[in-house]
Amino acid sequence: MDNQIQIENYKIQKPESWAGNVEDQELINRIKDSDFAKKQIEEGRDYCYFLDKKYYTSNTENSEYVCMAYTLNEPANLERASVTDIVVEENEVYNIHRISVLREGVLIDKLPDTKIKVLDSENQSSGGVLSSNKKINITIKDLRLYDVLILEDSRIKPFTDRDFLRKDFSKYVWVSPDNYWAYGNFKFTFINDRDEQIAYKKTFFRDEKGDVLQPEINYLKKGEKFIIEEENYINPVDAGREIFPFVDFATDKNWTELSNYFAPIYEEIFNKSSLKDFAPNLVEKLDAIIDQDEKLQFAIEYVQNNIYYIFNADEMNGHKPQEPSVTFENKQGDCKAKCVLLKVILDYIGVDSSVVLVNFHTDYYIKYYLPSLLSFNHVVVKINYKGEEYFVDATIRDEFGLIENRGFIYFMHYLEAKPNQNLSTRKAYKYPYYCVDEKVEFNAQNTTGILKLTTTYKGNRANAMRRYFKNTNKREVVDSWNNFLFYSLNYSSDRNGTDLRDIFKDALIDIVSDDKKLNEFKIHYHAKIENPYYVDHQKNRFLMYFDRNLVKASARDFMHKDLPFWHNFDSEKYEISLYTDQKIDTEEKYTVQESTINNPYFDFTSRKKITKNGATVNIEYKPLVNLEIPQNDFETFRTDHHTVADSNFGLGIDIIEPGLMNMLKFSFKKRFK
């Protein structure tokens, strides 16, 4: 072997007793080219002769064991097998039991051909992400196409004092294997060696017709095992439209018991020291602000912008937060630390708040999971103010506005750091303002058009645009708007391939105002356009402006059997005016077409005013967001979005060309239309 020194992050040794022991001849006997195997290999599918996976949990460690043999019949698969990276957490050890290949019926030990390097798994420290993880790089020499690679390894994670939550609670989610692979034998075993009973919940398993079965909950006492085993197995899940079956394992507790476990941890930290004692200068600034709304805004933005966010992966494994005095003194902390400091400040100014646990990434699944504190990976602050609930992420920077004008965080489930709590579900939300309020004016005179856009952004949109304009080159910003307008004005249909800077002459975009209390960011765009009309193949001229942001493609195209549609669109308002010195068709169907949609999940209206030389449309889109659309309501929801897309997301006017023949042509067209 190429390694002279044994490094503590990995070892080469035999498996633990709970994992069992596999002899060489047993491996060879299990690698048989059955009719099923031959069929998969002939079809070009990567084939796994067997996969034996075991998860072991006790009050002192979590461990995972894998023994598998799979084909290297594809060059890409051979490349991936030749060089592998294994990331281990602090105090976790990667144990290598066997690396072999079966080549032309002969079992060959590849450990002598294996080179192992241990690297720091650290590439984001400049962004405040700290981790003691290590990356174990494994390179296997002389792997050949059509080898059968045999890997046997395990990961052992002994608990330290820092892992007090893992000591007290178990959490593991088994997900059915990728449906790309075919398996001769697939086996998963969960071994409970803890003193506490572990519950397990089977979810999204299906019957022979493919219909989802009701979730099934059972229990494992100390020393008991849960086993899933399949022969000649290909996962039948339609990955694009179905959720993979999974089994959730968790220490048998309810939400109230869990909240009573961790709420005292936070309460102790809240009461460690007084804000007056460790932050007198901050208290002085707070006391100097008379208006309570402004005081609340200052408190939130102080923690967001003045306390540096450090994500310490090791400390996030537990739920014990840093003391607020330490966070304030060091001017840095993770999400728990920042939220605790914010709550202490809010307590001082008399604003009711609480720390809540969330998981934005797996929010949808929390309602299916068994109760567990280990289901959460983030902490935010819930604020009750003037009869409304607000949620603030203390780790975000450059957010502005009085509390009612700040950005909205999308998620549904949370657990408060208070005694006797249950899992809470947020209410649906309707924006009290328009996230985008835009006025468009396009005036065509002779062969020139003047285009003006004035846009006001609020909430999340204001924060995002403020950052975009701050961090983006001015020329790039203008080009981005030009590109959007190229499609909105339908120039993509008659002058595709033309340099946009040659179409939108003298284009300028300026920030008109930036109100940090209202959280309103207002911009103005101006450009001159030669040949402003879109011209079709019959040489007919049109003025068009259709804002495709109003067409919600994700709603129209959504197809999933298990996942409901997550509704998170912004509220929008547009006033679009098109003027010309030419005569227009004031009765053209799509020019005069208006719409009113009153869906339970969004209201949409378009109203028009037509004159002999132009038209104006006012469009308002008001969604009810932060909710899942029930499947029974979704087709109507989709149909209503198709209605929006049916020429109700903008305005178009037809030019009546001057001259007797053109007038006769127009009259003939109207008569037989």
N, C-alpha and C positions, 0 to 999 in steps of 0.2 A: 504494500500500500504506500501511497505517496505522502502520508502524513507521519511525521516523526513524533509529534507531541499530541497527546489526547487532550482535547479541549472540553471544558465542562458543559458547553452548550449541546454537545452530542456525545453519544457513546456507541460503541459496537459491542453488543452483548446479546444474550439470549432473552426471549420475552419473559415478562412477569408470569407468575403462576396462574393468574386469572385469565391470561390470554391463551394459555395452552401451548403445546409444542408440536410442530409439524416436521416430520422426517422427510428427507429427500425423496425417498421412493413414493411416499404418499403424494408429494407434489407431482411427480412424473405420472402417477396413476390418474390424477385429476385432470391432466392436460390431454384430453382425448378428442380427436376430431369426429364428433358425432355428426349425424345427418344435419342437425340444427346448426352446428358449427360450420360445416362445409357450405351450407346454404348462405349463411351470413358473409362468410369470407368471399364466396363467389360473387355476391352482390356488392362487394367493395366496402362493406361495413366493418369498422374496427370491432374486434371481438375480444371479450374478456372471458377467459375460461372459468375463472371463479373470482369472486370478491368477497372476502370474509372480513367484516368490520365489527369491532367491539368497542363499546364505550363503557368505561368503568368509573364510578364515582363513590367516594368515601368522604368521611369528615376531615380527611387530611390531604386529599388530592383528587384531581380529575385526570383521567388518562384515556387515550384513544389508540387502538391497535388496528392495523390493516395488513392483510395478506392478500395479494392479488397476482394474477398472471394474465397478461394480455398481449395481443399480436402487435408486431411492428411491421405491418404490411404496407403502410403508407409513408412516403418520405417525410411528410410533415410530422407524423407521429413519432418517427425515428428521431427527428431533430429535438422534439420536445422531451423525449425520454433521455437523450444524451446529456442534456444540461437542465437541471432542476433547481429551483430556489425554494427552500422551506423557511418560513418565518416563525420564530419561536418568541414567546413573551419572556419577560424578566422571570428568572427562576424556573423556566420551563426547559426540559431536556428532550432532545430528539434522539431516540434510540434506533439504531439500524441493526436489524436482526439478520437480514439476508438480502443480497442483490445477486441474482443469478439469471442466466438465460438457458432456455432449452433450445439447442441448435441441432437439427437433424437427429433428434432423439437422445442427445447427450446433454446432461445437466452440467453447466459450466459456472463455477463461482466467479463473479465479476468484481468482488471486493478488491482483489489485487489491482484491478484496472480502474479503480475509483479514486478520484481526487476530491477532497473535501476542503472548502475554505469557509471560515466564519467571518462575516462582514457585519458592520453596523447597518441596521435597517433604518437609516435616517436620511431623509432627503427633504424635509420640510421644516427644519429647525428655524430657518429665517422667517417662517410664517407662524411661529409660536407653537408648533407641534413637536412636543418632546416625547421620546419613547426610548425605553431600554431594550426594545426588541432587537433580536439578532437575525441576520439572514444567513442561512446555511446553504452554500452553493455546492451542488453535487454534480460532478462531471464524470460520466462513464465512458471510457474509451472502447473502441472496437465493438460497438453495437451494429448489427447488420440487418438489412431488410429481411423480413420473414423469420427473424428471431422471435421467440416468446419470452418476454421480459417478466421476471418474477421478483416482486418487491415485498418485503416484510419489514414493517417498522412500527414504531409507536411514539407517542408524545406523552410525557409525564409532567404534570403541573402540580408540584407540591404547594400547599398554601402557606403563605407567610402571614404575619400579623396584619399586613396591609390588605390581605384578601379576606378580611373578616366576613364580608357578605357572602363570598363563595364558600366559606367554611360553614356558614349557617344555612345556606340555601343552594339547592341544585337547580340548574336550568340548562336544557339541551333540546335542540330541535333537529330531528332527523327528517331529511327531505328525500323523497324517492329519487333514484339516480337519473342522470341525463338520458333522454330518450334517443340520443345518437348511438349509444352503445348497445350491443347485444351481450347478454350474459348467459354462460352455460349454467352457472350457479351463483346466486346472489344471496348473501346472508348478513343480517344485521342483528347484533345482540346488545341490549342495554343491561348492565349489571349494577344493581343497587347494593352497595356495601355500607350505606349510611345508616345511622341509628334511626333517622326519621323516615316515615313513609313517603314514597314518591308517587305522585299521580301521573298518569300519561293519558293523552287525549289524541285519538286518531281523527284527523280532519281531512276532508276533500278526497277520501277514498271513494271509489265508484263501483257500481254494480255492473253486471255483464252488458247492460244497455248503455253504459257510460254515464248514468245519472249519479249525482253526488249522494252518498249515503249520509244519514244523520251522524254527527260526531259521537264518538264512543269514548267514555272515560272509565279507566280501571286504575288499579293501585298495585304498587310493588313494595313489599316489606323488605327489611334487611335480608340480604342473601338471595332475593328473588331476581329472575331475569325476564326480560321481554325479548322475543325473537320474531323476526320476519325472515322468511326464506322462500326463494323462488327458483324454479328450474327452467332452463331454456326461456329466458325472460328478456323481453323488450318492453320498456315502459310505454304504455299505450296512450299517454297523455298528449293531447294536441297543445303543444307548448304555447302557441300564439293565442289560444282562446280558452285555455283551461289552467287552473292552478295545480301545480304538482302536489300529490298527496304528501302530508307530513304528519309526524307524530311529535307532540310537544310533551316534554318531560319536565316536571317541576316539583319541588318540595310541596307537600300537600298543605297549603295555607290558603285562606281567603283574603280578600283585599283589606278588610278591616284589621285582621291580625298583622298584615304587612305594614299598613299605615301606622299602627301602634308600635311597631318595631322601629321604624326609622324616624317618626316624628320627634321623639325625645332627643335623638341625635342632633337634629336641627335646632330644637328649642334650646338645648344646652349651648350651642354655638351662638345663637341670637343674644343670649344673656351674658356672654363672656365679659363684655366691657361696654361702656357707654360711648356713644358717638362723640359726646362733648369731651371725653377724656382723650380719645386717640385721634380726633380730627377737629380740633378747635377752629382752625382756619376755615374748614369747610362749613362748620356750623355758623360761623360769622357771615359767610357768603349767603347761606340759606336764610338766615334771619334778616338779611338786608333786602330780600325779595318780598314785597308785600303781597302781590297777587298770587293766590294759591295755585292757579293753573300754570303760571310761569315757574313757580317754585318746583312743581312736579316735573315740568319739562327739564328744568336745570338738573334735577336729581338723576333722572334717567340718562340724560346725555353726558353727565359727569362720569357715571360708571361706564357707559358704553365707550366713550372717547378718551378718558384719562387713565383707565385701568387696562393695562395690556392683557390681551387674551392669550393664555397659554393652555393648550390642550395637553395635559400630562396623561398619557394613555395608562400608565401604571396606577395613578391615583384615581382615575375614572373607574377602575375596576371595583372600587368601593363607593360608599355614599357619605363618607365623613368629610364634610367641607372644611376648608381652611378658615381660621378665625378672621372676622372682618378687620380687626386691627392690623393683622399681618398683611392682608390684601391691600389695605389702604397704605401701609408703610412701604411695601415693596412695589406698589402700583402695578401689580400683576396677579393673575389667578385664572383658574379654569372656570367653567360655566357655573359650578356650584359656588365657588368663592365669590364670583362677581354678583351672582343673584343674592347671596346672603348679605353682602355689603349693601346692595341696592335696597333690600328689605329693611335693613337697620336704618338706612337714611329715610326711607318712607315712613317707618315707625316714628322717627323723630319729627317729621313734618305733619304727622297725623293723617296719613293716607293708608287706608286698609289694604293689605297685600298679603300674599302667601307665595311660598316657593312650591312649584309643581314639577313633577317628573313627566317627561314626554319621550317619545321616539318618533321623530319625523319620518325616518326611513321605513319603518315597519308599522306605521300608525294603523294601516288597514287591518293588519293581522292581530293586533292586540285584543280585539273583541273575540277572536278565536283562541288565543293563547290561554293557558291556565294562569291564574294570578301569580305573578312573580316580580320582585323588584328588579331582577336582572333582565326584564323585558325593556327597560328604559335605558337610554344612553345620553340623555340631555336634560338640562334643567332650565326652566324659564320662570318668570315672575308673573303671577296673576294679580291684577290691580282692580279693586272695586272702587269706582269713583263716579259720583253723581248718578247713581242708579244703573251704571253700565259696567260690564266686565271687559277688561282689556288684558292682553297678554304681551309681555315685553321680553324680547331676547336680549339679555344684557351683553352678549358676546358680539353683537352686530355693531359696526362702526358707521359713522356718517348717516345716521337717521335723525330726522328733525320733525318738529311740529308739536303743538299742544297735543295732549293725549288723544283727543278725538280725531286728530288729523294725521296721526302717525301711521306707518305701514301696518298692514294686516298680516298676521302669521297664519298660514293654512295648516291645521291639524285638527283631529277630532277627539282623541282620548288623552286623559291626564289623571295623575294621582297627586292630591295635595299633601304637603308635609304638615298634616294636622292629625290629631287622634280620631279614631273611629270613622275613617273615610272609606268610601267605595270608589271604584273606577268611575270617573266622571266623563260625560260626553258633552262637548260644546254645542251650543245652539247654532242654527244656520244664521247667516249674516247677510244683510243688505247694506251696501255702501250708502252713507249719508251724503256722499258727494260723487261727482264724476271723476273717475281716475284719469280720463282723457276728455278734454273739452276743446274741440278744434273747429276753427272757422276757416273755410277754404273759399277763395275768390279767384276765378279765372276769367279774365276779360280779353276777348279776341277782337282786335281792330285791324282791318286790312289784312296784312300777312304776318302780324305780330300778336303774340299773346303775353299778357302779364299775369303771372301766377303768384298769389300771396297766401301763405298759411300762417295763422296765429294759433298756437297750441298751448293750453294750460294743463300741466300734469299735477296730480295730487297723490298723496299716500305713497304706496310702494313705487308707483310710476315716477313721482317727483324725486324720490331718493335715487332710483336707478338712473334717471336722466341727468341728475346732478353729477353723479359719479361718471357717467359716460362723457359728458362735456368736459369734465375736469381732466379725464385721463386720455382723451382721444384728440388726435391732431385735427385742427379745424377743417382742413381740406378733406380729410377722411369723413368727417361728419357730414359735410355738404354732399360728398359723393354718395353716402348712404341714403340721404334724403332723395337725391336725384334718381337713384336706382329704384327706390320705392315708387316715386312719381312716374317713372318710365312705364311701370305696369298699371298704375292707377289711371293714367291718361290713355291707356291702351296703345301707346306707341310701340310696345313690344310686338304688335301685330302688323305694323306697316313700316317700321324702320329698325328692325332688329339688326344688331351688329354695328350700329352707329355709336360712336363715342358719345357717352352721356354728356360730357362737358361741351360738345358741339351742339347738343340739343338745348340744354338748360344754360343759356348764356348769362354771364354775370351773376351766377347764383350766389346768394349770401344767406347766412343763418346767424342770428344773434340772440343772445339771452336778453329778454325784455325785463324780467324781474325774477327775484328769488326770495320768497317770503318764508323765513324759517319758522314762523309760528303757525301760519296756515298750512305750511308745507306745500306751497304752490311754486311750481317752477314753470315759467312762461317763456316761450321762444317765438321768434318770427322768421319765416323763410320768404325769400323774394327771388324771382328769376324771370328772365325774358326768354320767350320761345319763338323762333322763326317757324313759320308753317305750323300753327298751333292745332290744326284739325287732324284727327285721325281720318284716313282715306281708305275705303275698302276697295275690293277688286273691281267694282263697277264704277269707281271714281266718285262715289257718294262721300260727302263730308259729314263729320260728327264732332261734337265736343263731348268728351266723356270724363267722368271722374268717379271711379268705384274703389272704395277703400276695402281692400281684402282682409284687413284686420277684423272686420265685422263678420266675415265668413268663418265660422268656427269649424275648421276641417276635422279637428279631433272629435267633435261631437257627431259630425256627419258620417265619419268613417269608422267609428268605434264598433268593434265586434269582439265580445267576450262573454263566455257562458257563465263564468263565476264571479268576475270582478264587476261591480256596478260602476257606472261612470262617475268619476270624481269631479264635481262642478266647482271650478275656481276661476271663472272669467271675471275680467274687470268691467265696471260700469263705464259706458262711453256715450258721448254726445257729439254730434257733428252738424254743422251748418255748411252746406256746399252750394255755392252760387256759380253758375256758368252764364256768361254774357257774350254777345256777339253783335256785330253791326250788320249781320245777315238776317234774313227772314227765316224763322224756324217753324217746324211742324208742331203746332201747339196741341194737336190731338193724337200724337203718336202714342201707342199703347204704353210702352215702357217709360216714356217721358212723364206721362200723367199718373202712372200707377202708384198707388199708395198702399200702405199695409198697417195692420194693427194685429199684434199677437199678444194674447194674454195667457201665457203658459204658467203653470204653478211655479216654475223655476226661473222664468225670465219674462219681462215685458219688453216688447219691441214696437216702436212706432216710426213710420216715415210719413211726413206731411210735405206737400209741394205747393209752390206758388209759381204759376206759369205766366210769362208775358210774351209779347210778340218777338222779342229779341233775347230771351233768356229764361232761366228758371232757377229756383232755389229749393233745396230739399233740407228739411230738418229731421235728423235721425236721433232717436234716443234708445239706448239699450241698458236695461236695468235688471241684472241677474240676482238671484238669491243663491249665495255661494256657501262654501265650506260644508258641503253635504254630498251624500251619494244619491244619485238618481235611481230610485227603485226600478227594477227591470220591467215591472208592469207599466211604468210611466215613460219608459225610455223611447219607445218607437214614436209616440206623439211628440216628445221632446226633439227627436231627430228630425221628424217631418217638419216641425216648425223652424228648425235651422235650415232645412232645405228651402223653405219659403223665403227666409232672409237672403239666401244665396240666389234666388230667382229674381235678380235685378233689383233687389230692395236694399242693396248695400251701397248705393251711390246714385248717380244721376247721369243721364245721357240725353243729348238733344240732336235732332236731325236738321241739317241745313237744307232749305229749299233754294236750289240754285237759281240765279236770275236768268231771265230770257223766256220767250214764249214757249219754246219747245220743252224747256224744263218744267214750266208751269203745267203744260198739258200732260207731261209725263207724271207729275206729282198727282194731278187730279185723277188720272187713269189708275194710278196705284191705289189711291184712297178709295176709289169706287169699287174696285174688285178685291180689296184687302179682306 
